[in-house]
Amino acid sequence: MDKKNALRAGAVTAGSTLMMLLMTSPALAVTRDDGDDPGPGLSIAQTLGLYVATPIVLFLVIAGLVMVFDKSDKPQPTN
């Protein structure tokens, strides 16, 4: 009985995902609108810096500030 429910849930999920993919329309990014004024594209280094390096640096800064200003009691070493 458990396999039957799992199979049914998988079929419903797969079916609804397939229908959502088939019903979506393309973004139509090829045609330009009247107010479009795109800027220059990003280089590979700029893209990696913006989407990879910046989040890592922000994470490290926040984690470092949390560790520096941690007010919890430190465990005392036992002899």
N, C-alpha and C positions, 0 to 999 in steps of 0.2 A: 504494500500500500504506500510506503514511503517513497519508493522509486517512481511510482505513478505520479505522485504529487510533484516530485522534483522534475520529472519529464514535462509535466504540464506547465510548471512555472518557467522552465527553460524555453519551451515552445512559445509561450505568451510573450516572454521578454524578447526572444529573437524576432518574432513576428512584428511586435510593436516597433522595435528598432529598425527593422527593414522598411516598414511603412513610413516611419519618420524620415528616413533617408530618401525614400522615393518621392515623398511629398514636398520636400524642401526645394526651393527654387535657387538658382545660382545667384551669386551676389551682384551680378551685373557690373563688375568693376571695370569692364572694358570700356563701357560707354561713359563719357565724362558729363558731369552736371555743369550747369551754368556758373556756379560759384566756386568750382574746384580751382585750387591753386597749390598743387603739391610741391613740396620742397625737394631738395636733392636727396637721393637715397643715402643710406648709411653704408659705410665700408664694413668689411668683415671685422676689423679690429674695434670699430665703434659699436657694432652690434654685440660682439662678445663682451665688451666692457659694460655696455648698458644692461644687458640681460643675464650675464653670468657673473662678472666681477663685482658689480655694484651690490646685488643681493647678498653675495658672500661676505663682502666687507661690512655691510650693514648688520648682518647676522653676528659677525665677530665683534663688532663694536658694542652691540646690545648685550651679547653674552658676557663680554668683558666688564661692562658697567654693572651688570647684575652680580657678577662674582666679586667685584671691588666693593660694592655697597651692600653686600650680604650681611645682615644683622643677626643671623641665626647663631645659636650657641655652637661652638666647635666642640666635638667630642674630645674628652680628656684621655690622653694615653694611659694605659694601665701597665703597672710594673709587675 
